[in-house]
Amino acid sequence: MRQRSRGRATLAAVAAMCAVAALPGQAYGAGGPAAYTFDPKAEAVSGAVVSTDATELTAGSVYRSSIKFGQKLYYRLNLEATTNAYVSAVVVPKDDGKVAYGDGIAISIRDNSDLRCSSENAHFESAEYPRPIAAYAYRNVNKGSSGCQGAGRYNVLIERESEDTSGRGDWELEIRYASEPQLAKGGSTPTEAPENWPSASPEPPTPVKDNRRHGGSGYYDATSLETGEWRDEVVPGQTLFYRIPVDWGQQIFATAGLGNSTVPDENDYVSGALAMSLDNPAHGRVDNASPMSYSGKPASMSLDPVPPVAYQNRFASRSSVSAMRFAGWYYLSVTLSPEVAKPYGSEPFPLTLSVKVEGTAREKPYAGDAGIFGVTQGDKDMARNGQSGPQAAESKSSSMKLLGAAGIGAGAVLVLGLGGWTLLARRGQSAAAAPAGAADGGQQHPYGGPPQAW
């Protein structure tokens, strides 16, 4: 009986483990404006107001920092002679902070003599409401250049640009540092950007049957998309993030649209109601669409055409072309102005995203693993399933737990079977050793004592 009870308990525990492992993940539904989701692996770091006090950043790492009104902060890089380095900064103003047209950040990488290697600005412009905006700077190895080359110390300078009428609260920063893989040997290094590329907008994508996708709240948990027309909901003041895998030789096109308001007899005009941005895998800005106005009727906006992904795009003078320099996840963010709530209410608005990736994927130009600057089969699977990075990791972890629980269950069944076989074998041995008088239904205990029923 004890053996049987233990077996039942073990099987019950295994069943419970399997049931927990098989539970589906919770749905990520549209709700009120969510705070920006910072990467949980981000390391806290303080920028220095004096360059010699700057903290060193490590390639492949993410950091959290903050910047005050009018402040300039330094961070440090130690670069090898062959390193192509990219540092991005996402600025996140507080929801109740006031921002103006010219507010934003400037980020630059500078050598030890303060020569600027590259810089980029990100401003709120005509969409004058708090939302995450990003910019990046880089040091690229260029044999034809005399500046910003060679190994040594480099400084990253992040400057907050604010008008006198702007809010004085701190802005949070999410900083990433990525290094680009080395080019494959044996090929010639291109030095000029292509002059001609397809610029006509493509035919709309074929409608997708299951086309509900809810955007994430940051680059970290951005929802993966592939070519298709996708439906979502956005509330005033909310920023939604999506990501699309774009391989070498491929182009990306995107359009965002709002449905009509259901508020009766309301046609108030809200300027800059919807803002949309496209960023590359290093979180550098590719393009900002002109903010769309809204008057309660269906309206849409599109990104300007950008070239196919190519290594030589980096030599272009236009930033929207230069930013299409590597493959990987391209990030699409959409923000609905909080001002829309005044005439039309704070309920979710229907949002449509039309995304199309065109072109045949080509070989990567790098030697070895491309890292974040490439597209894998796993990336394509996530885009097809509409998963964010954390959701895909959780799904993989749950599958491993389920396999582990199944293995424990199989082991428990085997142990129970062996236990039952051993018990039967012992009974057979006892029966063979019993005295002849046992046939009358009672038996004397071998060591004395009252008869027992077996």
GIGI-V754863 format. One record per residue. RES is the residue in three letters. PHI is phi in whole degrees, -180 to 180 (999 if undefined). OMEGA is omega in radians with two decimals (NA if undefined). D_FIRST is the distance of its C-alpha to the first C-alpha in Angstrom with 2 decimals. Layout:
RES:PHI:OMEGA:D_FIRST + RES:PHI:OMEGA:D_FIRST
//
This chain:
MET:999:3.14:0.00 + ARG:-65:3.11:3.80 + GLN:-60:-3.10:5.39 + ARG:-65:-3.14:5.06 + SER:-65:3.12:6.13 + ARG:-63:3.13:8.58 + GLY:-63:3.13:9.83 + ARG:-64:3.14:10.61 + ALA:-64:-3.14:12.33 + THR:-64:3.13:14.25 + LEU:-64:3.12:15.43 + ALA:-65:3.12:16.50 + ALA:-65:3.12:18.46 + VAL:-63:3.13:20.07 + ALA:-62:3.12:21.06 + ALA:-64:3.11:22.60 + MET:-63:3.14:24.51 + CYS:-65:-3.12:25.82 + ALA:-65:3.13:26.92 + VAL:-65:-3.10:28.81 + ALA:-66:-3.06:30.40 + ALA:-90:-3.13:31.55 + LEU:-63:3.11:33.26 + PRO:-71:3.11:37.01 + GLY:-69:3.14:39.49 + GLN:-69:3.13:41.40 + ALA:-73:3.11:44.79 + TYR:-96:-3.05:47.81 + GLY:-89:3.11:49.97 + ALA:-72:3.13:53.59 + GLY:-146:3.13:54.23 + GLY:-72:3.14:56.70 + PRO:-58:3.14:58.44 + ALA:-97:3.07:55.96 + ALA:-66:3.11:56.98 + TYR:-60:3.13:57.63 + THR:-93:3.07:54.49 + PHE:-79:3.06:55.19 + ASP:-62:-3.11:53.37 + PRO:-64:3.12:50.52 + LYS:-88:-3.10:51.31 + ALA:-64:3.13:54.89 + GLU:-94:3.12:56.09 + ALA:-68:3.14:58.30 + VAL:-146:3.11:61.83 + SER:-105:3.03:65.13 + GLY:-73:-3.11:68.33 + ALA:-106:3.09:71.32 + VAL:-82:3.06:74.74 + VAL:-117:-3.00:76.29 + SER:-59:-3.10:75.60 + THR:-70:3.12:75.33 + ASP:-98:-3.00:72.37 + ALA:-67:3.08:70.39 + THR:-84:-3.13:66.71 + GLU:-77:3.04:65.93 + LEU:-98:-3.11:63.89 + THR:-111:-3.13:61.64 + ALA:-59:3.13:61.55 + GLY:85:-3.07:58.46 + SER:-111:3.10:57.79 + VAL:-124:-3.07:57.85 + TYR:-133:3.00:59.26 + ARG:-116:3.13:59.71 + SER:-148:3.09:62.96 + SER:-152:-3.11:65.44 + ILE:-139:-3.10:69.19 + LYS:-89:3.12:71.60 + PHE:-57:3.10:74.65 + GLY:72:-3.03:77.32 + GLN:-86:3.01:75.30 + LYS:-124:-3.05:75.45 + LEU:-124:3.13:72.52 + TYR:-110:2.99:72.25 + TYR:-135:-2.97:69.34 + ARG:-117:2.99:69.66 + LEU:-125:2.95:69.06 + ASN:-113:-2.99:69.49 + LEU:-108:2.97:70.32 + GLU:-82:-3.07:70.89 + ALA:-65:-3.05:73.99 + THR:-103:-3.02:72.05 + THR:-88:2.92:69.74 + ASN:-93:-3.00:70.06 + ALA:-109:3.12:68.59 + TYR:-131:3.09:67.69 + VAL:-124:3.14:66.99 + SER:-116:3.08:66.27 + ALA:-135:3.02:66.15 + VAL:-103:3.14:64.65 + VAL:-101:-3.07:66.22 + VAL:-126:3.07:64.33 + PRO:-70:3.07:66.51 + LYS:-68:-3.06:64.97 + ASP:-58:-3.08:64.81 + ASP:-93:3.14:67.44 + GLY:-80:3.14:69.79 + LYS:-97:3.10:73.13 + VAL:-124:-3.10:74.12 + ALA:-118:-3.07:77.46 + TYR:-53:-3.05:78.82 + GLY:-89:3.13:79.46 + ASP:-71:3.09:76.34 + GLY:162:3.12:73.95 + ILE:-133:2.96:73.42 + ALA:-124:3.12:75.16 + ILE:-126:3.13:73.33 + SER:-145:2.98:75.09 + ILE:-112:-3.05:74.57 + ARG:-131:3.10:77.47 + ASP:-83:-3.03:78.46 + ASN:-67:3.09:79.56 + SER:-97:3.12:83.09 + ASP:70:3.02:81.74 + LEU:-74:-3.08:82.64 + ARG:-79:3.10:80.50 + CYS:-78:3.05:78.50 + SER:-164:3.11:77.36 + SER:-154:3.08:76.65 + GLU:-152:3.09:75.40 + ASN:-114:3.00:75.62 + ALA:-134:-3.11:73.34 + HIS:-126:3.13:74.83 + PHE:-77:3.08:73.84 + GLU:53:-3.00:77.20 + SER:-73:3.04:77.76 + ALA:-89:-2.97:74.09 + GLU:-86:3.05:74.54 + TYR:-148:-3.07:71.07 + PRO:-62:3.07:68.31 + ARG:-167:3.10:66.01 + PRO:-70:3.02:64.73 + ILE:-133:-3.01:67.42 + ALA:-134:3.04:67.36 + ALA:-151:3.10:69.82 + TYR:-140:3.03:69.76 + ALA:-136:-3.06:72.07 + TYR:-150:2.93:72.08 + ARG:-118:3.12:73.73 + ASN:-108:3.09:74.29 + VAL:-75:-3.11:75.70 + ASN:-142:-3.06:79.08 + LYS:-63:-3.13:81.35 + GLY:-86:-3.10:84.32 + SER:-114:3.12:83.91 + SER:-100:-3.10:85.01 + GLY:-100:3.09:83.09 + CYS:57:3.09:79.43 + GLN:-116:3.09:78.86 + GLY:91:3.14:77.55 + ALA:-78:3.08:74.78 + GLY:142:-3.10:74.61 + ARG:-89:3.05:73.89 + TYR:-130:3.13:74.06 + ASN:-111:2.96:73.72 + VAL:-102:3.13:71.99 + LEU:-114:3.07:73.92 + ILE:-113:-3.10:72.50 + GLU:-118:3.06:75.05 + ARG:-90:-3.13:74.53 + GLU:-108:-3.07:77.39 + SER:-140:3.06:77.90 + GLU:-83:-3.08:80.78 + ASP:-63:-3.10:82.08 + THR:-87:-3.06:80.75 + SER:-81:3.10:77.18 + GLY:-65:-3.09:74.22 + ARG:-100:-3.10:73.92 + GLY:-68:3.09:70.14 + ASP:-64:2.99:68.31 + TRP:-107:3.07:67.11 + GLU:-82:-3.14:63.80 + LEU:-127:2.94:63.82 + GLU:-119:-3.01:61.33 + ILE:-113:3.09:62.79 + ARG:-125:3.07:61.74 + TYR:-125:3.13:63.16 + ALA:-128:3.06:62.77 + SER:-114:-3.07:64.58 + GLU:-86:3.12:65.56 + PRO:-63:3.11:64.71 + GLN:-75:3.09:67.55 + LEU:-68:3.08:69.44 + ALA:-66:-3.14:68.96 + LYS:-78:3.06:71.62 + GLY:100:-3.14:74.27 + GLY:-103:3.11:75.05 + SER:-81:-3.14:77.91 + THR:-83:-3.14:77.14 + PRO:-68:-3.11:78.46 + THR:-126:-3.13:80.82 + GLU:-134:3.10:81.80 + ALA:-77:3.09:79.94 + PRO:-64:-3.10:80.26 + GLU:-89:-3.08:83.05 + ASN:-119:3.07:82.01 + TRP:-156:-3.09:78.66 + PRO:-61:-3.12:77.58 + SER:-120:3.13:78.14 + ALA:-78:3.10:78.01 + SER:-68:-3.09:75.08 + PRO:-79:3.02:72.82 + GLU:-64:3.12:71.88 + PRO:-57:-3.14:69.11 + PRO:-68:3.09:65.59 + THR:-67:3.14:63.86 + PRO:-56:3.14:61.75 + VAL:-98:-3.08:58.03 + LYS:-65:3.13:55.65 + ASP:-99:-2.95:53.02 + ASN:-110:3.04:55.51 + ARG:-88:3.08:53.99 + ARG:-140:3.11:53.79 + HIS:-103:-3.08:53.80 + GLY:-67:3.09:55.55 + GLY:-82:-3.09:54.22 + SER:-110:3.13:55.77 + GLY:-176:3.09:56.98 + TYR:-65:-3.09:57.45 + TYR:-62:-3.07:53.97 + ASP:-113:3.12:52.13 + ALA:-58:-3.13:54.84 + THR:-80:-3.10:53.60 + SER:-80:3.11:54.23 + LEU:-130:2.96:56.55 + GLU:-123:3.11:58.11 + THR:-55:3.13:61.14 + GLY:158:3.05:60.99 + GLU:-108:-2.97:61.80 + TRP:-118:-3.13:59.21 + ARG:-109:3.12:58.77 + ASP:-152:3.04:57.83 + GLU:-135:-3.13:58.76 + VAL:-137:3.13:60.52 + VAL:-105:-3.14:61.48 + PRO:-54:-3.13:64.69 + GLY:90:-3.06:64.48 + GLN:-96:3.01:61.54 + THR:-114:3.13:61.59 + LEU:-113:-3.11:59.31 + PHE:-118:3.08:58.73 + TYR:-133:3.08:58.13 + ARG:-141:-3.05:58.32 + ILE:-132:3.09:59.44 + PRO:-75:3.12:59.26 + VAL:-125:-3.05:62.82 + ASP:-91:3.09:63.37 + TRP:-58:3.14:66.52 + GLY:87:-3.10:69.25 + GLN:-107:3.09:67.73 + GLN:-112:3.09:69.20 + ILE:-122:3.07:67.53 + PHE:-128:-3.12:68.91 + ALA:-149:3.07:67.58 + THR:-135:3.08:68.60 + ALA:-122:-3.13:67.19 + GLY:-141:3.05:68.00 + LEU:-106:3.04:67.49 + GLY:-79:-3.12:67.28 + ASN:-74:3.09:69.51 + SER:-80:3.11:68.97 + THR:-99:3.08:68.05 + VAL:-72:-3.04:70.08 + PRO:-68:3.02:72.86 + ASP:55:-3.13:76.49 + GLU:-122:3.12:75.74 + ASN:-141:3.11:77.44 + ASP:-63:-3.10:77.82 + TYR:-95:3.10:78.45 + VAL:-116:3.13:76.15 + SER:-79:3.12:77.40 + GLY:58:-3.02:75.04 + ALA:-69:-3.08:72.12 + LEU:-129:3.11:69.95 + ALA:-115:3.14:69.89 + MET:-139:-3.14:68.41 + SER:-134:3.04:68.23 + LEU:-123:3.13:67.19 + ASP:-123:-3.10:66.20 + ASN:-88:-3.08:65.59 + PRO:-60:3.09:62.62 + ALA:-94:3.14:64.16 + HIS:66:3.00:64.51 + GLY:-93:-3.09:68.24 + ARG:-69:3.01:70.02 + VAL:-95:-3.09:71.06 + ASP:-158:2.95:72.50 + ASN:-114:3.08:72.62 + ALA:-72:3.08:73.54 + SER:-60:-3.09:76.22 + PRO:-53:-3.05:74.41 + MET:-90:3.05:74.39 + SER:-87:-3.06:75.90 + TYR:-144:3.13:74.36 + SER:-132:3.11:75.95 + GLY:88:3.14:73.13 + LYS:-110:3.11:73.65 + PRO:-56:-3.13:71.74 + ALA:-150:-3.12:72.78 + SER:-145:3.13:71.79 + MET:-146:-3.11:72.61 + SER:-133:3.00:72.33 + LEU:-75:3.03:72.36 + ASP:-66:3.11:75.43 + PRO:-59:3.09:74.89 + VAL:-122:-3.06:73.89 + PRO:-74:3.02:74.29 + PRO:-62:3.13:71.68 + VAL:-63:3.13:69.71 + ALA:-153:-3.14:71.76 + TYR:-58:-3.06:72.09 + GLN:-74:3.08:75.87 + ASN:-61:-3.10:75.62 + ARG:-62:-3.12:75.54 + PHE:-92:3.12:79.26 + ALA:-78:3.13:80.15 + SER:-82:3.11:82.05 + ARG:-77:-3.07:80.26 + SER:-65:-3.14:77.02 + SER:-69:3.06:75.28 + VAL:-86:-3.13:75.99 + SER:-59:-3.10:75.34 + ALA:-70:3.13:71.87 + MET:-88:-3.00:70.79 + ARG:-99:3.11:70.66 + PHE:-151:3.12:67.06 + ALA:-81:3.10:64.14 + GLY:135:3.11:60.83 + TRP:-80:3.00:59.57 + TYR:-102:-2.97:62.47 + TYR:-104:3.12:61.79 + LEU:-112:3.11:63.10 + SER:-122:-3.11:63.22 + VAL:-132:-3.14:64.41 + THR:-126:3.05:65.34 + LEU:-100:-3.08:66.40 + SER:-60:3.05:68.95 + PRO:-65:3.13:68.02 + GLU:-66:-3.14:71.48 + VAL:-64:-3.09:70.27 + ALA:-68:-3.08:68.31 + LYS:-63:3.12:71.55 + PRO:-88:-2.96:72.93 + TYR:-116:3.10:69.83 + GLY:87:-3.06:66.93 + SER:-101:3.09:63.84 + GLU:-70:-3.13:61.57 + PRO:-60:3.08:60.43 + PHE:-102:3.09:63.10 + PRO:-68:-3.11:62.33 + LEU:-122:3.09:62.77 + THR:-121:3.06:63.27 + LEU:-120:3.07:63.24 + SER:-108:-3.07:64.81 + VAL:-122:3.08:64.05 + LYS:-140:3.07:65.37 + VAL:-112:-3.10:65.11 + GLU:-120:3.08:67.66 + GLY:109:3.12:68.59 + THR:-87:-3.13:67.09 + ALA:-65:3.14:65.04 + ARG:-114:-3.14:66.78 + GLU:-69:3.08:65.79 + LYS:-70:-3.14:65.34 + PRO:-88:-3.02:68.21 + TYR:-90:2.98:66.04 + ALA:-90:3.11:64.92 + GLY:80:-3.04:61.12 + ASP:-68:-3.14:58.74 + ALA:-82:-3.13:60.51 + GLY:63:-3.12:57.93 + ILE:-74:-3.11:58.65 + PHE:-100:3.09:61.87 + GLY:-157:3.13:60.33 + VAL:-121:3.14:58.21 + THR:-105:3.06:54.98 + GLN:-64:3.09:52.88 + GLY:-62:3.09:50.31 + ASP:-63:3.14:53.09 + LYS:-64:3.11:53.96 + ASP:-64:3.12:50.35 + MET:-63:3.13:50.20 + ALA:-66:3.13:53.52 + ARG:-67:-3.09:52.36 + ASN:-89:3.14:49.16 + GLY:70:-3.11:51.00 + GLN:-94:2.93:48.87 + SER:-85:3.09:50.05 + GLY:-59:3.12:49.37 + PRO:-63:3.12:46.57 + GLN:-66:3.12:44.95 + ALA:-65:3.11:45.06 + ALA:-66:3.13:43.55 + GLU:-66:3.11:40.73 + SER:-63:3.11:40.08 + LYS:-66:3.13:39.91 + SER:-65:3.13:37.58 + SER:-64:3.11:35.24 + SER:-64:3.12:35.24 + MET:-66:3.11:34.34 + LYS:-65:3.14:31.46 + LEU:-65:3.10:30.20 + LEU:-64:3.11:30.46 + GLY:-64:3.12:28.60 + ALA:-65:3.11:25.75 + ALA:-64:3.10:25.67 + GLY:-65:3.09:25.53 + ILE:-63:-3.14:22.58 + GLY:-63:3.12:20.78 + ALA:-64:3.11:21.66 + GLY:-64:3.13:20.49 + ALA:-64:3.12:17.05 + VAL:-62:3.13:16.76 + LEU:-64:3.12:18.01 + VAL:-63:3.12:15.57 + LEU:-62:3.13:12.58 + GLY:-64:3.12:14.51 + LEU:-66:3.12:15.22 + GLY:-64:3.12:11.69 + GLY:-65:3.13:10.83 + TRP:-63:3.14:14.20 + THR:-64:-3.14:13.71 + LEU:-64:3.12:10.63 + LEU:-64:-3.14:12.82 + ALA:-64:3.14:15.76 + ARG:-67:3.10:14.46 + ARG:-63:3.13:13.75 + GLY:-64:3.12:17.24 + GLN:-67:-3.14:18.77 + SER:-66:-3.14:17.48 + ALA:-64:-3.13:18.83 + ALA:-67:-3.10:22.09 + ALA:-91:-3.07:22.61 + ALA:-71:3.08:22.11 + PRO:-69:-3.08:25.47 + ALA:-60:-3.08:27.49 + GLY:-71:-3.10:26.96 + ALA:-70:-3.09:23.40 + ALA:-68:-3.09:24.83 + ASP:-83:3.08:25.46 + GLY:95:3.08:21.77 + GLY:-124:-3.08:21.39 + GLN:-146:3.07:21.15 + GLN:-75:3.10:22.51 + HIS:-61:-3.06:20.28 + PRO:-55:-3.12:21.97 + TYR:-105:3.13:22.89 + GLY:91:3.14:24.03 + GLY:103:-3.05:22.67 + PRO:-70:3.06:21.71 + PRO:-64:3.11:20.40 + GLN:-128:3.06:16.63 + ALA:-89:-3.10:15.21 + TRP:-93:NA:13.21
//
